[in-house]
Amino acid sequence: MTGEFRIKTKLPPYAVYAIFSGGFIIAALLLSLFAVPEGAFMIIKGGIGDKQSLVNLTLVTLAVCAINLAASWGIYKKDRVASHVLGALAAVLPAIILLKVAAVIFAV
């Protein structure tokens, strides 16, 4: 026993990244639609944090993550390291957007 913890799944890595990415995007979209008060407006280092811009930012993140996940799926058989990098990037971007939405919610 080496003390290693492994979860055995039948899903490929890009599918796991897609699940996490989708969860973060759904959470950010729902929070920006329902938890950001109407008229809430906050400027964070040049970025505008009203409800409409947060929804637009979340939808753009959805498109970028979909492109990253499609690229991760496309190169999975040829280069697994690059596939993991693209998949991890697709999971980290929505997490950053979710943090921005949470900052707007808690600052207002």
Summary of the structure (lengths in Angstrom):
residues: 108
radius of gyration: 16.5
end to end distance: 50.5
largest distance: 56.9
contacts: 301
relative contact order: 0.21
helix: 69%
strand: 4%
